[in-house]
Amino acid sequence: MKKLKLERGLVQVYTGDGKGKTSAALGLAIRALGRGLRVYIIQFIKGGFDYGELQSIKDLSNLKLAAFGRGKFITEEPPLEEDIELARKAFAFAEEVVASGRYDIVVLDEVNVALHLKLLETRDLIELFKGKPKHVELVLTGRYAPPEIIEAADLVTEMKEIKHPFSKGMPPRKGIEY
């Protein structure tokens, strides 16, 4: 397969209260792999849990994934120091991956939630946008994208929940929600 190179990488944001933000980013990743692009997915908050995407990507040579987190919803106010430290490690790792230019697409999964919980600073993420290599496409997922991120991004999609079985008490289903 001929290696495709993006002429210009954009910043994409998938946000909102509806299901499908990470799924949309993973769909983009699969499409990119089909064209020979290299993808790195960095998961904020999600580490420490057996998500289905972790199983499916093991044999995809052009896709890497690193997860940082306790694998639990962060409900403490303020967040635990461990959560802050894990988010900072994830961001430092993301900075290295982006700066290396070795990956065509870098997905920062649930980074908007990390910003919302004040685990990271919005201005630092915007600096990452400004300093990224020209060909690198950044994809940010998670609810609560701050206005500054929306303004700085090139493409923003908001997922809106209309109806979800969670509201009727149905628990998350393996293979569908995780």
CORNORSUL-V618553 format. One record per residue. N is the residue number from 1. PHI is phi in radians with two decimals (NA if undefined). PSI is psi in whole degrees, -180 to 180 (999 if undefined). BURIAL is + if it has 16 or more other C-alpha atoms within 10 Angstrom, else -. Layout:
# CORNORSUL-V618553
{{N & PHI & PSI & BURIAL} {N & PHI & PSI & BURIAL}}
This chain:
# CORNORSUL-V618553
{{1 & NA & 132 & -} {2 & -1.23 & 135 & -} {3 & -1.31 & 119 & -} {4 & -1.48 & 145 & -} {5 & -2.22 & 127 & -} {6 & -1.25 & 133 & -} {7 & -1.27 & -39 & -} {8 & -2.50 & 119 & -} {9 & -1.55 & 137 & +} {10 & -1.82 & 177 & +} {11 & -1.96 & 121 & +} {12 & -1.98 & 146 & +} {13 & -2.27 & 129 & +} {14 & -2.00 & 113 & +} {15 & -2.39 & -175 & +} {16 & 1.93 & 173 & +} {17 & -1.62 & 1 & -} {18 & -1.57 & 163 & -} {19 & -1.25 & 147 & +} {20 & 2.08 & 3 & +} {21 & -1.19 & -53 & +} {22 & -1.15 & -39 & +} {23 & -1.06 & -39 & -} {24 & -1.13 & -42 & +} {25 & -1.14 & -40 & +} {26 & -1.17 & -37 & +} {27 & -1.08 & -43 & -} {28 & -1.08 & -42 & +} {29 & -1.06 & -44 & +} {30 & -1.11 & -43 & +} {31 & -1.05 & -45 & -} {32 & -1.09 & -42 & +} {33 & -1.05 & -37 & +} {34 & -1.12 & -18 & -} {35 & -1.85 & 10 & -} {36 & 1.49 & 9 & -} {37 & -1.38 & 156 & +} {38 & -1.76 & 137 & +} {39 & -2.25 & 139 & +} {40 & -2.21 & 127 & +} {41 & -1.91 & 125 & +} {42 & -2.03 & 116 & +} {43 & -1.70 & 122 & +} {44 & -1.59 & 137 & +} {45 & 1.36 & -27 & +} {46 & -1.44 & -13 & +} {47 & -0.99 & 161 & +} {48 & 1.42 & 16 & -} {49 & -2.49 & 150 & -} {50 & -1.54 & 85 & -} {51 & -1.46 & 147 & +} {52 & -1.02 & -35 & -} {53 & -1.09 & -28 & -} {54 & -1.13 & -37 & -} {55 & -1.26 & -40 & -} {56 & -1.30 & -22 & -} {57 & -1.71 & -1 & -} {58 & -0.93 & -36 & -} {59 & -1.77 & 13 & -} {60 & -1.68 & 105 & -} {61 & -1.18 & -28 & -} {62 & -1.64 & 10 & +} {63 & -2.18 & 128 & +} {64 & -2.09 & 152 & +} {65 & -2.47 & 135 & -} {66 & -2.27 & 130 & -} {67 & -1.99 & 134 & +} {68 & -2.20 & 117 & +} {69 & 2.76 & 170 & +} {70 & -1.53 & -7 & +} {71 & 1.31 & 26 & -} {72 & -2.36 & 153 & -} {73 & -1.13 & 141 & -} {74 & -1.59 & 110 & +} {75 & -1.99 & -10 & -} {76 & -1.31 & 141 & -} {77 & -2.11 & 114 & -} {78 & -1.27 & 168 & -} {79 & -1.06 & 156 & -} {80 & -1.14 & 150 & -} {81 & -1.00 & -34 & -} {82 & -1.07 & -40 & -} {83 & -1.15 & -41 & +} {84 & -1.09 & -46 & +} {85 & -1.10 & -43 & -} {86 & -1.12 & -40 & +} {87 & -1.14 & -40 & +} {88 & -1.15 & -39 & +} {89 & -1.10 & -42 & -} {90 & -1.07 & -43 & +} {91 & -1.18 & -43 & +} {92 & -1.06 & -41 & -} {93 & -1.12 & -43 & -} {94 & -1.05 & -42 & +} {95 & -1.02 & -43 & +} {96 & -1.13 & -46 & -} {97 & -1.08 & -47 & +} {98 & -1.12 & -49 & +} {99 & -1.08 & -30 & -} {100 & -1.10 & -29 & -} {101 & 1.23 & 5 & -} {102 & -1.33 & -18 & +} {103 & -1.98 & 138 & +} {104 & -1.40 & -35 & +} {105 & -2.25 & 131 & +} {106 & -2.16 & 120 & +} {107 & -1.74 & 126 & +} {108 & -1.86 & 87 & +} {109 & -1.31 & 127 & +} {110 & 1.17 & 18 & +} {111 & -1.14 & -31 & +} {112 & -1.12 & -35 & +} {113 & -1.18 & -41 & +} {114 & -1.05 & -39 & +} {115 & -1.14 & -46 & +} {116 & -1.03 & -39 & +} {117 & -1.41 & 1 & +} {118 & 1.11 & 32 & -} {119 & -1.39 & -23 & +} {120 & -2.39 & 165 & +} {121 & -1.74 & 132 & -} {122 & -1.01 & -41 & +} {123 & -1.07 & -33 & -} {124 & -1.16 & -39 & -} {125 & -1.18 & -40 & +} {126 & -1.13 & -36 & -} {127 & -1.09 & -36 & -} {128 & -1.08 & -42 & +} {129 & -0.99 & -49 & +} {130 & -1.16 & -33 & -} {131 & -1.69 & 0 & -} {132 & -1.21 & 149 & +} {133 & -1.01 & 148 & +} {134 & -0.96 & -37 & -} {135 & -1.48 & -8 & +} {136 & -1.46 & 126 & +} {137 & -1.63 & 126 & +} {138 & -1.83 & 135 & +} {139 & -2.18 & 122 & +} {140 & -1.93 & 134 & +} {141 & -2.12 & 167 & +} {142 & 2.09 & 149 & +} {143 & -1.06 & 165 & +} {144 & 1.18 & 32 & +} {145 & -0.98 & 125 & +} {146 & -1.22 & 155 & -} {147 & -0.94 & -35 & -} {148 & -1.14 & -37 & -} {149 & -1.22 & -44 & +} {150 & -1.05 & -42 & +} {151 & -1.14 & -41 & -} {152 & -1.35 & -21 & -} {153 & -1.31 & 159 & +} {154 & -1.58 & -31 & -} {155 & -2.41 & 131 & -} {156 & -2.32 & 128 & +} {157 & -2.12 & 132 & -} {158 & -1.90 & 122 & +} {159 & -1.50 & 129 & +} {160 & -2.04 & 125 & -} {161 & -1.33 & 126 & -} {162 & -1.78 & -42 & -} {163 & -2.74 & 139 & -} {164 & -2.60 & 138 & -} {165 & -1.13 & -17 & -} {166 & -0.97 & -38 & -} {167 & -1.15 & -17 & -} {168 & -1.79 & 12 & -} {169 & 1.60 & 4 & -} {170 & -1.26 & 127 & -} {171 & -1.28 & 162 & -} {172 & -1.02 & 141 & -} {173 & -1.84 & 131 & -} {174 & -1.05 & 132 & -} {175 & 1.58 & -15 & -} {176 & -2.02 & -59 & -} {177 & -1.63 & -20 & -} {178 & -2.66 & 999 & -}}
